[in-house]
Amino acid sequence: MTELWTIENEIYDSGVTLLCGVDEAGRGPLAGPVCAAAVMLPRGCEIPGLNDSKKLTEKRREALFDTICEKALSFGVAMAGVEEIEERNILGATFLAMNRAIAQLSPRPELALIDGNRNTGITVPSRCIVKGDARCADIAAASILAKVSRDRYMLEMAERWPEYGFEQHKGYGTALHYERLRRYGPSPIHRPSFLRKMH
């Protein structure tokens, strides 16, 4: 667990006092919003089992979600919807969601650590951390909040449009999802630009 704090501790030691980690979920699916989360954990905060959300089971992520919300100094979760994805492309929409999540934090972070290698659209001082969700505690926490929040949203969408099986694939391009799309055509929450590649 302590190795998850290595990068953050170096940044804290350089004089930064307020850090947040930022990550997104849902950049790749054919349907639904992209969801971002920003999290400020107390320095050195130990959360057993904290890891990149992709390496955790759904049940584990759900349990960690509540722990992170309890222990965080501040956190924000925000989405960018299908219209915004179509208007700005997925990268632009991802930054929009990230900025909305960061804006919910109080106090305002001096530095945002962004998972990945792109931060051109972020409105606060930020630094990219490649594979940050497996290397930084704050980003790992953000990855879990983003993933769980988006999955919960897609479960609600599954009730509204049961024919697509969103509860199973959360909007990602699985065989089942493609089969249902061919049968029923797209719903209002499908991303038209992502469906053009459909065979």
N, C-alpha and C positions, 0 to 999 in steps of 0.2 A: 504493500500500500504506500509506503513512504516514497518509493520511486515515482509514484504518480505526482509527487509534490516537487520533484527535482527542478523542473523548469520554472514552476511558479516561485519556488524559494529563491532561485537565482534572480528572478525579476524583482521580488520583494527586497532582496538584499541590495539591489541597485538603487533602491530609494522609492520605488512605486509602492503606494500603500493600499490602493483599491483596484483590484483585478476582477475581471469576470471572464468566464469561458462561454463560448458561443458555438452552437452546432445546429444542424438542420436534419430533418427527416422528410423524405418524400420528394427528393429531386427527380427520381427516375420513374415513378408510376405513370400510368396512362390516365388516371382519374384522381380527383381530390386535390386539396391544397398542398403547398409546401409549408412545413411547420418549423419554426425556429425557437430555440430556447436560449436564454442567457442566465447564467448562475454565478453568484458570488458566494463562495463558501468561506467560512472563517479559516484563516491560515492554518494549515496542518490538520484540518478536520479529518478525522478517521471515519470512513463509512465502509464497514466490512462488505466485501463483494463488489465494490464500485469498479466498473470497467466500461469499455466501449459497449454501447447498447447492443451492437450487432453480435457480440460474443455471449450475450445473456439470453436465457429463456424468457418467454413472455411473463411467466409467473414471477420470475426474479426481478424483472424490470418493474412490474407493478408494485412489488414490495419496496424496492429501492426508491421509487417515485415519491412515496410518502415520507421516507426517511430524509431524502434530499430536501423536500419542501420544508420539513421541520427544522433541519440543521442549517439551511442556507441563510446568510445575512439578508439576501434579497434574490428574487428570481423573477423572470418574465417569460411568458410563452405567447407566441403570436403566429398568425398564419398569413399567407398571401394566397388568394383564391385563384380559380381557373382563369377568370377574366384578366387578372394581373399577370398571370403566367403567360397568357397569349399576347398581352400588350407589351410586356417588357422582356420576354423570353425567360427561361427558367433561372438563369443566373441572376438576372435583374430582380426577379420575384423573390429569389432566395435572400438577396441583400435587403430587400424591402422588409421581409419577415424578420430578419436578424435585427435590423434597425428598430423595428417596432418592439421586439423583445427587450433590447438594450434600453430603450426609452422607458420601460416599466421599472427599471432598477432604481432603487434609492438607498444609499447615496449613489450618485453617478460615478461609474468607474473611470479611473484615469487611463486604463488600458484594457482593451478587449482582446482576448486570445481567440482567434478564429480558426476552427478546424479546416484544414485544407491548405491550398496554395493561392487562393484569390481573396483579396479584401478591398478591392478598388471601390466598392460601393458603400463601405461602412462609414458612418458619420461621426464616430468617435475615434480617438487614436487607437490603432489596432496593430496586431502582429499575427501573421499566419503561422500556424504550427501544423506541419504535415503529419498526418496520423495522430493528431492531437487528442482524439477521443480515446486513444490507448496510452497516451503519454502524459496527460494533464488531468488532474482531479476535477478542476472546474469544467473543462470541456467534456470529460466523461459524464459528469452530472448533467450537463446541458444535453448531451446526446440522449440520455435516458428520458429526460422531461419531454424533449421534442418527439421522440419515437412513441412514447406512451400516449401523449396528448393527441398525436395524429391518428394512432390506432383507435383510440376511443372515438374520435370524430368519424372515422370510417365505419365503425360499428353502428353509429347513429345513421349514417348514410345507407347502410345495409338494410335498415328497417324501412327507410324511405323507398329504396329501389332494390327490393329483395332479389330480383331476377339476375343480378350480376354476381352475386356471391362475394360482395365486398368483405364480409366478415372473415372469409378464408384468405383472400390474397391482398386485402387492404388497398386495392387499386393497381397493384403491380401487374406486369404483363405475363401472367401464367397461362398455361394451356386452357384452363377452365375459363379464365377471363376473356381470352380471345374468342373462344367458342361462344360465350354468352354475347359478346359484342357483335359477332356475325349474326347471331339469332335475333337480337333485340335492337341493334343499332346503338349509338351512343346516348348517354344520359346527359342532363345539364351539367354534371360535375366531371364529365370526361374532357380531356385536354385535346382540342382539335389538332393542334400542331404535332402532338405525340401520336395521333392515330393515322397520320399521313404515311407513316412508315409501316403500317399494318399490311400484311400480305393476305 
